Amino acid sequence: MRVMAQIAMVMNLDKCIGCHTCSVTCKQTWTNRTGVEYAWFNNVETKPGVGYPRRYEDQEHWKGGWTLDRKGRLVLRSGGRVRRLLSLFSNPDLPSIEDYYEPVTYDYDNLVSAPAGPDMPVARPRSVLTGRPTSITWGANWEDGLGGAPEHAAGDPNLSGAWAEKVRFEFEQTFLFHLPRLCEHCLNPACVSACPSGAMYKRVEDGIVLVDQDRCRGWRMCVTACPYKKVYVNHATGKAEKCTFCFPRIEAGQPTVCSETCVGRLRYLGLLLYDADRVGEAAATPDERDLLDAQRDVFLDPFDPEVIAAARESGIPEDWLDAARRSPVYALVSKYRVALPLHPEYRTLPMVWYVPPLSPVLDAVTSAGGNQDDPDHVFAAVTRLRIPLEYLAELFTAGDTDVVGGVLMKLTALRSYMRQRTLGEPGDEAVVKAVGLTGREAEDLHRLLAVAKYRDRYVVPAAHKEDAAALTALENRCPVETSGEPEGRKVMLGIPTLRRRTPEAPAGGHL
């Protein structure tokens, strides 16, 4: 058992109001400069919808993430070394600027310098890339609030199954929810293994995936390999850029900017301990529907004495172990099991998880002629919610509706139980016991999901600068390395506490 630590995030989609505050503050902090006007390290999508960039979830087209070869080995969907070498100077599997959107500015000078005339002067849009007049036809949140849904939302790759016929975009039958997205900082990042120059790397201390700007040569293989399309190319520098998980703030024990400014208080940050020796095995799980359990099995119990001893042997500080025990991410992902990963079938083992949205359950009970006070009627209504279980399953469980249904039933039971407690009643513990919770656990989960304080939502341990010299001397390997492969390179970034981890994947690897 090789214990490592990972900073991870959970988002409660029931609380996202689609205000885009997280996107704007991230934009102002990280991409408010020349070359990345089109890039949004954090964006909020409306689902159903084609997303940003367009149809990024269609991996048959974009070749992102991992797949298994005939022998059951992990290989990059974008191809092995030879294929990437042949396409080094002409990569066909890249989104175009039309798939993102052409960034624009406005001819504001015309408002003040136009000569006097009968017509009101206007500020016409101009392309930031070419400087020529253009028209605005797409954007990072073009589908916000189902804008244009009748024309575009049917192109959502998650609506490809036979069940999708039940999804209608008429006013009285439509549904939507907001899905904030950022880099997943995966345990098995495809972007890192696809990078020919080794510029993409995963930090040893906290698992944050970053780009070494000095080593990046702009080959753009990382853009293709990332199934979430959260790596961007700065058109001014020709180098790749991506979400940094606000690592300077993380090192200081502070939450990310998107978390700090979230209006709905839907984000949780915390530390997870995991067995690095089991990452490759979990990612190579044959059945896609078993990937969720396989990833959860990689996470370690921070209360287990054997895990604590192994973590200490790996050099994880005591305050980090304490943070792992208090982590809201561990509670939501492993203890209560209400958080789910985005598209586990990509086999990258993503580390940004989501509590799926729960449609109005009592409305479904009433419309079916059921009794709102009968738990059996309430649980049965979960299968008839406005947001189809099949759609949520395509997003979070590789199509397994039973897992999503179980999470929604747990959330439904929690609401029913806490509604009774709020009204001064003792509460029927049989309701929560039916979904595997005790009354005390239900209250703790409700407190975490609904009214958690700042210190409970963000448990981020600060970096240890005093360990910099010792860290430099250590050799570290990637979680998906196999025996006999070269060890990961260690390169300092000018920040004392950082070491880099560059995966040499079982089948992808570096050129």
Secondary structure, DSSP 8 states (H G I E B T S, - for coil): --EEEEEEEEEEGGG-----HHHHHHHHHHS-STT-TT--SSEEEEESS-TTTTTTT-HHHH--SEEE-TTS-EEETT--HHHHHHTSS--SS---HHHH---EEE-THHHHHS---SS-----EEETTT-SB------TTTTGGGTTHHHHGGG-GGG-SGGGGG---STTT---EEEEE-----SS-HHHHH-TTS-EEEETTT--EEE-TTT-----HHHHH-TT--EEEETTTTEEEE--TTHHHHHTT---HHHHT-TT--EEEEEEEEEGGGHHHHHT-SSGGGHHHHHHHHB--TT-HHHHHHHHHTT--HHHHHHHHT-HHHIIIIIS---EES-GGG-S--SEEEE-----HHHHHHHTT--TT-HHHHHHHGGG-SS-HHHHHHHHSTT-HHHHHHHHHHHHHHHHHHHHHHTT----HHHHHTTT--HHHHHHHHHHHHS--HHHHB------GGGHHHHHT--B--TT--TTS--B-----SSTT--EE----SSS---
